[in-house]
């Protein structure tokens, strides 16, 4: 029984992973900006993470406006990516903070959420700000409307000129 408990403790310790201290993040972000043909705006942040304690291959979680999502890690364990979508009708322009958590921070965040506690006390290892300039929803006046108005104006002008010439 003692051997089983020791093995279980070893497995839990290995699954917990390393913690990152002194995280430095270099990020590049992308958002879709054309809401004329899509109904959802995509947000993507690619970043590299370096820790002052030299931790590698860290499992990360991100808290976004969409909730908590898992962070994808590249095969080499150096690059990470987080993404989510929002409805184009509700996607506002501006900065989107993305808080990054390691395994222990994620567990503390979930515990605070389950207990209806204040989640702002849980420290993120890093925060990325992704800027969304806004989505283009098309011109204010459609081209068909402008063509109809121009046709009516040309017809009116031609009719008034004809009336002047006949008089």
Residue frames as a rotation matrix with the C-alpha (Angstrom) as fourth column:
UNK 1
0.568 0.823 0.000 0.00
0.823 -0.568 0.000 0.00
0.000 0.000 -1.000 0.00
UNK 2
0.421 -0.492 -0.762 2.87
0.167 -0.784 0.598 2.38
-0.891 -0.379 -0.248 0.83
UNK 3
-0.648 -0.684 0.335 4.45
0.414 0.052 0.909 1.69
-0.639 0.728 0.249 -2.55
UNK 4
-0.105 0.714 0.692 1.15
0.977 -0.055 0.205 2.52
0.184 0.698 -0.692 -4.25
UNK 5
0.799 0.401 -0.448 0.85
0.519 -0.836 0.178 5.83
-0.303 -0.375 -0.876 -2.36
UNK 6
-0.024 -0.892 -0.452 4.45
0.118 -0.451 0.884 6.71
-0.993 -0.032 0.116 -3.18
UNK 7
-0.685 -0.174 0.707 3.85
0.682 0.188 0.707 5.96
-0.256 0.967 -0.011 -6.85
UNK 8
0.337 0.894 0.296 0.64
0.927 -0.369 0.060 8.02
0.163 0.254 -0.953 -6.78
UNK 9
0.653 -0.164 -0.739 2.47
0.275 -0.858 0.434 10.96
-0.705 -0.487 -0.515 -5.17
UNK 10
-0.465 -0.885 0.024 5.21
0.259 -0.110 0.960 10.71
-0.846 0.453 0.281 -7.80
UNK 11
-0.426 0.390 0.816 2.65
0.902 0.115 0.416 10.73
0.068 0.913 -0.401 -10.62
UNK 12
0.692 0.700 -0.175 0.86
0.717 -0.694 0.063 13.77
-0.078 -0.169 -0.982 -9.16
UNK 13
0.306 -0.667 -0.679 4.16
0.120 -0.681 0.723 15.63
-0.944 -0.303 -0.128 -8.81
UNK 14
-0.701 -0.578 0.418 5.12
0.447 0.100 0.889 14.82
-0.555 0.810 0.188 -12.39
UNK 15
-0.101 0.762 0.640 1.70
0.976 -0.050 0.214 15.86
0.195 0.646 -0.738 -13.69
UNK 16
0.567 0.327 -0.756 1.82
0.587 -0.804 0.092 19.17
-0.578 -0.496 -0.648 -11.85
UNK 17
0.526 -0.412 0.743 4.65
0.704 -0.278 -0.653 20.33
0.476 0.868 0.144 -14.11
UNK 18
-0.519 -0.797 -0.309 7.09
0.853 -0.463 -0.241 23.14
0.049 -0.389 0.920 -13.60
UNK 19
0.643 0.639 -0.422 6.14
0.650 -0.747 -0.140 26.64
-0.405 -0.183 -0.896 -12.58
UNK 20
0.045 -0.568 0.822 7.37
0.808 -0.463 -0.364 29.66
0.587 0.681 0.438 -14.45
UNK 21
0.477 0.031 -0.878 8.81
0.665 -0.666 0.338 32.54
-0.574 -0.745 -0.338 -12.45
UNK 22
-0.172 -0.537 -0.826 9.82
-0.098 -0.825 0.557 35.86
-0.980 0.177 0.089 -13.96
UNK 23
0.126 0.313 0.941 7.96
0.812 0.512 -0.279 35.23
-0.570 0.800 -0.190 -17.20
UNK 24
-0.473 -0.257 -0.843 8.90
-0.323 -0.840 0.437 37.30
-0.820 0.479 0.314 -20.25
UNK 25
0.149 0.648 0.747 6.44
0.635 0.517 -0.574 37.24
-0.758 0.560 -0.334 -23.15
UNK 26
-0.754 -0.253 -0.607 6.93
-0.329 -0.654 0.681 38.42
-0.569 0.713 0.410 -26.72
UNK 27
-0.168 0.834 0.525 3.59
0.513 0.529 -0.676 38.38
-0.842 0.156 -0.517 -28.53
UNK 28
-0.960 0.081 -0.268 2.18
-0.272 -0.498 0.824 39.06
-0.067 0.864 0.500 -31.97
UNK 29
-0.410 0.886 0.216 -1.58
0.180 0.311 -0.933 39.30
-0.894 -0.344 -0.287 -32.41
UNK 30
-0.975 0.223 -0.019 -4.07
-0.050 -0.136 0.989 39.09
0.218 0.965 0.143 -35.24
UNK 31
-0.379 0.924 0.048 -7.79
0.108 0.096 -0.990 39.80
-0.919 -0.370 -0.136 -35.46
UNK 32
-0.496 0.316 0.809 -10.12
0.867 0.135 0.480 39.46
0.042 0.939 -0.340 -38.41
UNK 33
-0.738 0.077 -0.670 -11.44
0.152 -0.949 -0.276 42.85
-0.657 -0.305 0.689 -39.44
UNK 34
-0.834 0.464 -0.298 -13.98
-0.464 -0.301 0.833 42.29
0.297 0.833 0.466 -42.23
UNK 35
-0.718 0.631 0.295 -17.45
0.015 0.438 -0.899 41.75
-0.696 -0.641 -0.324 -40.75
UNK 36
-0.193 0.672 -0.715 -19.21
-0.929 -0.359 -0.086 42.08
-0.314 0.648 0.694 -44.12
UNK 37
0.034 0.173 -0.984 -18.75
-0.695 0.712 0.101 38.40
0.718 0.680 0.144 -44.98
UNK 38
-0.590 -0.253 -0.767 -18.27
0.301 0.813 -0.499 36.72
0.749 -0.525 -0.403 -41.55
UNK 39
0.506 0.833 0.224 -20.42
-0.010 -0.254 0.967 36.59
0.862 -0.492 -0.121 -38.44
UNK 40
0.902 -0.267 -0.340 -17.61
0.392 0.175 0.903 36.03
-0.181 -0.948 0.263 -35.94
UNK 41
0.637 -0.754 0.161 -14.37
-0.624 -0.627 -0.466 37.89
0.452 0.196 -0.870 -35.28
UNK 42
0.734 -0.472 -0.488 -11.31
0.536 0.844 -0.010 35.69
0.417 -0.254 0.873 -34.71
UNK 43
0.703 -0.586 0.403 -8.62
-0.704 -0.653 0.278 36.66
0.100 -0.479 -0.872 -32.20
UNK 44
0.797 -0.533 -0.282 -5.22
0.479 0.844 -0.240 34.96
0.367 0.056 0.929 -32.37
UNK 45
0.699 -0.659 0.279 -2.14
-0.715 -0.628 0.308 35.65
-0.027 -0.415 -0.910 -30.24
UNK 46
0.688 -0.624 -0.371 1.18
0.405 0.754 -0.518 33.94
0.602 0.206 0.771 -31.02
UNK 47
0.692 -0.458 0.558 3.83
-0.678 -0.679 0.283 34.31
0.249 -0.574 -0.780 -28.35
UNK 48
0.058 -0.739 -0.671 7.06
0.230 0.664 -0.711 32.99
0.971 -0.113 0.209 -26.94
UNK 49
0.908 0.245 0.340 7.57
-0.290 -0.221 0.931 32.53
0.303 -0.944 -0.130 -23.22
UNK 50
-0.065 -0.933 -0.353 10.86
0.186 0.336 -0.923 32.58
0.980 -0.125 0.152 -21.40
UNK 51
0.913 0.385 -0.132 11.13
0.151 -0.021 0.988 32.01
0.378 -0.923 -0.077 -17.65
UNK 52
0.374 -0.807 0.457 13.89
-0.809 -0.525 -0.266 33.31
0.454 -0.270 -0.849 -15.41
UNK 53
0.198 -0.287 0.937 14.09
-0.722 0.604 0.338 29.91
-0.663 -0.743 -0.087 -13.69
UNK 54
-0.674 -0.578 -0.461 14.59
-0.722 0.379 0.579 28.16
-0.160 0.723 -0.673 -17.06
UNK 55
-0.235 0.662 0.711 11.33
-0.059 0.721 -0.691 26.19
-0.970 -0.204 -0.130 -17.01
UNK 56
-0.813 -0.037 -0.581 10.43
-0.580 -0.024 0.814 24.63
-0.045 0.999 -0.002 -20.36
UNK 57
-0.708 0.570 -0.418 7.40
0.106 0.670 0.735 22.86
0.699 0.476 -0.534 -21.85
UNK 58
-0.913 0.403 -0.064 4.94
-0.035 -0.233 -0.972 24.55
-0.407 -0.885 0.226 -19.50
UNK 59
-0.407 0.873 0.269 1.24
0.862 0.269 0.430 23.84
0.303 0.407 -0.862 -19.88
UNK 60
-0.985 0.033 -0.168 -0.53
0.019 -0.954 -0.299 27.19
-0.170 -0.297 0.940 -20.05
UNK 61
-0.098 0.989 0.115 -4.12
0.993 0.104 -0.048 28.38
-0.059 0.110 -0.992 -19.78
UNK 62
-0.927 -0.191 0.323 -5.45
0.259 -0.949 0.180 31.76
0.272 0.250 0.929 -20.86
UNK 63
-0.173 0.879 -0.445 -8.25
0.751 -0.175 -0.637 33.83
-0.638 -0.444 -0.629 -19.39
UNK 64
-0.930 -0.052 0.364 -9.88
0.318 -0.610 0.726 35.78
0.184 0.791 0.584 -22.22
UNK 65
-0.636 0.771 0.018 -13.18
-0.747 -0.610 -0.266 37.59
-0.194 -0.183 0.964 -22.64
UNK 66
0.002 0.603 -0.798 -14.49
-0.668 0.595 0.448 34.24
0.744 0.532 0.404 -23.92
UNK 67
0.931 0.244 0.274 -13.53
-0.365 0.551 0.750 32.48
0.032 -0.798 0.602 -20.66
UNK 68
0.103 -0.914 0.392 -10.66
-0.670 0.228 0.706 30.17
-0.735 -0.335 -0.589 -19.82
UNK 69
0.927 0.122 -0.354 -9.14
-0.362 0.533 -0.765 28.38
0.095 0.837 0.538 -22.80
UNK 70
0.582 -0.758 0.295 -6.19
0.456 0.604 0.653 26.07
-0.673 -0.245 0.697 -23.23
UNK 71
0.471 -0.542 -0.696 -3.07
-0.726 -0.686 0.043 27.41
-0.501 0.486 -0.717 -24.88
UNK 72
0.985 -0.153 0.082 -1.62
0.171 0.773 -0.611 25.45
0.030 0.616 0.787 -27.80
UNK 73
0.384 -0.922 -0.041 2.10
-0.444 -0.224 0.867 24.73
-0.809 -0.315 -0.496 -27.63
UNK 74
0.498 -0.292 -0.816 4.38
-0.824 0.131 -0.550 24.07
0.268 0.947 -0.175 -30.61
UNK 75
0.868 -0.172 -0.466 6.23
0.154 0.985 -0.076 20.78
0.472 -0.006 0.882 -30.92
UNK 76
-0.105 -0.995 -0.007 9.54
0.394 -0.035 -0.918 22.36
0.913 -0.099 0.396 -29.93
UNK 77
0.263 0.327 -0.907 7.87
0.953 0.059 0.298 23.83
0.151 -0.943 -0.296 -26.80
UNK 78
-0.742 -0.617 -0.261 9.03
0.643 -0.766 -0.015 27.38
-0.191 -0.179 0.965 -27.50
UNK 79
-0.885 0.450 0.122 6.04
-0.328 -0.788 0.521 29.00
0.331 0.421 0.845 -29.22
UNK 80
-0.664 0.745 -0.068 2.49
0.517 0.391 -0.762 29.18
-0.541 -0.541 -0.644 -27.92
UNK 81
-0.862 0.464 0.204 -0.83
-0.104 -0.556 0.825 30.24
0.496 0.690 0.528 -29.42
UNK 82
-0.615 0.765 -0.190 -4.19
0.456 0.149 -0.877 31.18
-0.643 -0.626 -0.441 -27.96
UNK 83
-0.931 0.362 0.051 -7.31
-0.138 -0.476 0.869 31.92
0.339 0.802 0.492 -30.01
UNK 84
-0.501 0.862 -0.074 -11.03
0.558 0.257 -0.789 32.51
-0.662 -0.437 -0.610 -29.62
UNK 85
-0.708 0.357 0.610 -13.95
0.473 -0.401 0.784 34.03
0.525 0.844 0.114 -31.52
UNK 86
-0.633 0.595 -0.494 -16.62
0.216 -0.478 -0.852 36.64
-0.743 -0.646 0.174 -30.70
UNK 87
0.266 0.795 0.546 -19.80
0.900 -0.002 -0.436 37.61
-0.346 0.607 -0.716 -32.50
UNK 88
-0.568 -0.505 0.649 -19.15
0.752 -0.640 0.160 40.45
0.334 0.579 0.743 -34.93
UNK 89
0.271 0.775 0.571 -22.16
0.345 -0.632 0.694 42.35
0.899 0.009 -0.439 -33.59
UNK 90
0.977 0.156 -0.147 -20.76
0.181 -0.233 0.955 42.47
0.115 -0.960 -0.256 -30.03
UNK 91
0.218 -0.973 -0.080 -17.01
0.974 0.211 0.080 42.69
-0.061 -0.095 0.994 -30.78
UNK 92
0.975 0.087 -0.204 -15.87
0.106 -0.991 0.081 46.15
-0.195 -0.100 -0.976 -29.73
UNK 93
0.470 -0.860 0.197 -12.60
0.219 -0.102 -0.970 47.73
0.855 0.500 0.141 -30.73
UNK 94
0.576 -0.362 0.733 -9.76
-0.765 -0.556 0.327 48.22
0.289 -0.748 -0.597 -28.27
UNK 95
-0.512 -0.858 0.026 -7.36
-0.761 0.439 -0.477 46.25
0.398 -0.264 -0.879 -26.11
UNK 96
0.721 0.608 -0.331 -8.16
-0.389 0.752 0.532 42.67
0.573 -0.255 0.779 -25.10
UNK 97
-0.094 -0.789 0.608 -6.17
-0.996 0.071 -0.062 41.49
0.006 -0.611 -0.792 -22.06
UNK 98
0.604 0.141 -0.785 -5.13
-0.225 0.974 0.001 37.84
0.765 0.176 0.620 -22.08
UNK 99
0.278 -0.478 0.833 -3.99
-0.955 -0.048 0.291 36.56
-0.099 -0.877 -0.470 -18.69
UNK 100
0.167 -0.343 -0.924 -1.71
-0.403 0.832 -0.382 33.51
0.900 0.437 0.001 -18.81
UNK 101
0.460 0.038 0.887 -1.68
-0.870 0.217 0.442 30.92
-0.175 -0.976 0.133 -16.02
UNK 102
-0.629 -0.611 -0.480 0.45
-0.619 0.768 -0.166 27.84
0.470 0.193 -0.862 -15.41
UNK 103
-0.308 0.525 -0.793 -0.99
0.274 0.848 0.454 24.65
0.911 -0.077 -0.405 -13.90
UNK 104
-0.589 0.040 -0.807 -0.92
0.808 0.039 -0.588 25.94
0.008 -0.998 -0.055 -10.32
UNK 105
-0.916 0.254 -0.311 -2.37
-0.212 -0.964 -0.160 29.33
-0.341 -0.081 0.937 -11.23
UNK 106
-0.545 0.735 -0.403 -5.10
-0.458 0.141 0.878 27.65
0.702 0.663 0.260 -13.25
UNK 107
-0.343 0.388 -0.856 -6.00
0.654 0.752 0.079 25.40
0.674 -0.532 -0.512 -10.31
UNK 108
-0.751 0.029 -0.660 -6.15
0.544 -0.539 -0.643 28.43
-0.374 -0.842 0.389 -7.98
UNK 109
-0.858 0.449 -0.248 -8.30
-0.513 -0.760 0.400 30.32
-0.008 0.470 0.883 -10.49
UNK 110
-0.378 0.737 -0.561 -10.76
-0.105 0.567 0.817 27.43
0.920 0.367 -0.137 -10.88
UNK 111
-0.471 0.164 -0.867 -10.93
0.837 0.394 -0.380 27.02
0.279 -0.904 -0.323 -7.09
UNK 112
-0.878 0.128 -0.461 -11.74
0.099 -0.894 -0.437 30.73
-0.468 -0.429 0.772 -6.69
UNK 113
-0.693 0.653 -0.304 -14.42
-0.604 -0.297 0.740 30.50
0.393 0.697 0.600 -9.39
UNK 114
-0.340 0.566 -0.751 -16.03
0.334 0.819 0.466 27.44
0.879 -0.092 -0.468 -7.82
UNK 115
-0.403 0.120 -0.907 -16.10
0.914 0.011 -0.404 29.13
-0.039 -0.993 -0.114 -4.41
UNK 116
0.551 0.616 0.563 -17.52
0.688 -0.717 0.110 32.39
0.471 0.327 -0.819 -5.89
UNK 117
0.331 -0.556 -0.763 -14.45
0.640 -0.462 0.614 34.20
-0.694 -0.691 0.203 -4.61
UNK 118
0.770 -0.140 -0.623 -12.66
-0.402 -0.865 -0.302 37.18
-0.496 0.482 -0.722 -6.12
UNK 119
0.758 -0.468 0.454 -10.54
0.628 0.712 -0.315 35.89
-0.176 0.524 0.833 -9.01
UNK 120
0.769 -0.490 0.410 -8.44
-0.140 -0.755 -0.640 39.07
0.623 0.435 -0.650 -9.20
UNK 121
0.624 -0.560 0.545 -6.36
-0.698 -0.087 0.710 37.83
-0.350 -0.824 -0.445 -6.26
UNK 122
0.625 -0.407 0.667 -5.00
0.445 0.887 0.125 34.96
-0.642 0.219 0.735 -8.39
UNK 123
0.151 -0.690 -0.707 -1.73
-0.501 -0.670 0.548 36.06
-0.852 0.272 -0.447 -9.98
UNK 124
0.994 0.072 0.086 -1.21
0.047 0.430 -0.902 35.42
-0.102 0.900 0.424 -13.68
UNK 125
0.245 -0.966 0.080 2.33
0.716 0.236 0.657 34.60
-0.654 -0.103 0.749 -14.78
UNK 126
-0.880 -0.467 -0.087 1.99
0.290 -0.673 0.680 37.12
-0.377 0.573 0.728 -17.64
UNK 127
0.259 0.950 -0.173 -0.56
0.355 -0.260 -0.898 39.27
-0.899 0.171 -0.404 -19.44
UNK 128
-0.768 -0.377 0.518 -0.75
0.604 -0.155 0.782 39.91
-0.214 0.913 0.347 -23.17
UNK 129
-0.063 0.746 -0.663 -2.70
-0.081 -0.665 -0.742 42.84
-0.995 0.007 0.103 -24.61
UNK 130
-0.597 -0.010 0.802 -4.20
0.747 0.358 0.560 42.08
-0.293 0.934 -0.206 -28.03
UNK 131
-0.568 0.349 -0.746 -5.42
-0.257 -0.936 -0.242 45.15
-0.782 0.054 0.621 -29.92
UNK 132
-0.297 0.580 0.759 -8.51
0.899 0.437 0.018 44.91
-0.321 0.688 -0.651 -32.13
UNK 133
-0.967 -0.188 -0.170 -8.96
0.132 -0.946 0.296 48.00
-0.216 0.264 0.940 -34.34
UNK 134
-0.155 0.969 -0.192 -12.62
-0.486 -0.244 -0.839 47.23
-0.860 -0.037 0.509 -35.05
UNK 135
-0.481 0.076 0.873 -14.45
0.586 0.769 0.257 45.44
-0.652 0.635 -0.414 -37.80
UNK 136
-0.874 0.187 -0.448 -15.49
-0.446 -0.674 0.588 46.90
-0.192 0.714 0.673 -41.14
UNK 137
-0.417 0.814 0.404 -19.22
0.296 0.542 -0.786 46.40
-0.859 -0.208 -0.467 -41.51
UNK 138
-0.133 0.326 0.936 -19.60
0.991 0.066 0.118 47.87
-0.023 0.943 -0.332 -44.98
UNK 139
-0.846 -0.191 0.498 -20.28
0.293 -0.946 0.136 51.36
0.445 0.261 0.857 -46.32
UNK 140
-0.777 0.580 -0.244 -22.81
-0.008 -0.398 -0.917 53.62
-0.629 -0.711 0.314 -44.62
UNK 141
0.254 0.831 -0.494 -24.77
-0.666 -0.220 -0.713 53.94
-0.701 0.511 0.498 -47.87
UNK 142
0.068 -0.174 0.982 -25.03
0.412 0.902 0.132 51.02
-0.909 0.396 0.133 -50.27
UNK 143
-0.843 -0.487 -0.227 -23.93
-0.018 -0.397 0.918 51.57
-0.537 0.778 0.326 -53.88
UNK 144
-0.562 0.715 0.416 -27.37
0.801 0.346 0.488 50.53
0.205 0.608 -0.767 -55.17
UNK 145
0.370 0.688 -0.624 -28.96
0.815 -0.563 -0.138 53.36
-0.447 -0.457 -0.769 -53.20
UNK 146
-0.219 -0.538 -0.814 -26.44
0.008 -0.835 0.550 55.86
-0.976 0.114 0.187 -54.59
UNK 147
-0.942 -0.117 0.314 -27.16
0.294 0.164 0.942 54.63
-0.162 0.979 -0.120 -58.15
UNK 148
-0.093 0.985 0.144 -30.92
0.988 0.074 0.133 55.11
0.120 0.155 -0.981 -57.69
UNK 149
0.392 0.185 -0.901 -30.46
0.488 -0.872 0.033 58.62
-0.780 -0.453 -0.432 -56.25
UNK 150
-0.598 -0.680 -0.423 -28.11
-0.053 -0.493 0.868 59.53
-0.799 0.542 0.259 -59.14
UNK 151
-0.776 0.369 0.512 -30.59
0.625 0.341 0.702 58.17
0.084 0.865 -0.495 -61.73
UNK 152
0.297 0.922 -0.249 -33.44
0.942 -0.326 -0.080 60.18
-0.155 -0.211 -0.965 -60.20
UNK 153
0.148 -0.321 -0.936 -31.28
0.183 -0.921 0.345 63.34
-0.972 -0.222 -0.077 -60.15
UNK 154
-0.863 -0.505 0.008 -30.22
0.074 -0.110 0.991 62.87
-0.500 0.856 0.132 -63.80
UNK 155
-0.427 0.797 0.427 -33.83
0.887 0.278 0.368 62.24
0.175 0.536 -0.826 -64.88
UNK 156
0.464 0.604 -0.648 -35.01
0.735 -0.671 -0.098 65.36
-0.494 -0.431 -0.755 -63.02
UNK 157
-0.217 -0.639 -0.738 -32.21
-0.004 -0.756 0.655 67.48
-0.976 0.145 0.162 -64.53
UNK 158
-0.928 -0.116 0.355 -32.93
0.329 0.197 0.924 66.20
-0.177 0.974 -0.144 -68.05
UNK 159
-0.069 0.985 0.156 -36.66
0.994 0.055 0.090 66.83
0.080 0.161 -0.984 -67.64
UNK 160
0.442 0.206 -0.873 -36.14
0.450 -0.893 0.017 70.42
-0.776 -0.401 -0.487 -66.42
UNK 161
-0.580 -0.701 -0.415 -33.71
-0.080 -0.457 0.886 71.14
-0.811 0.547 0.209 -69.30
UNK 162
-0.756 0.387 0.528 -36.21
0.652 0.375 0.659 69.74
0.057 0.842 -0.536 -71.83
UNK 163
0.305 0.911 -0.276 -38.98
0.926 -0.352 -0.139 71.88
-0.224 -0.213 -0.951 -70.35
UNK 164
0.119 -0.338 -0.934 -36.79
0.127 -0.927 0.352 75.02
-0.985 -0.161 -0.067 -70.64
UNK 165
-0.864 -0.504 0.025 -35.91
0.059 -0.052 0.997 74.28
-0.501 0.862 0.075 -74.26
UNK 166
-0.502 0.752 0.427 -39.55
0.849 0.335 0.408 73.70
0.164 0.567 -0.807 -75.24
UNK 167
0.287 0.705 -0.648 -40.76
0.818 -0.533 -0.217 76.88
-0.498 -0.468 -0.730 -73.61
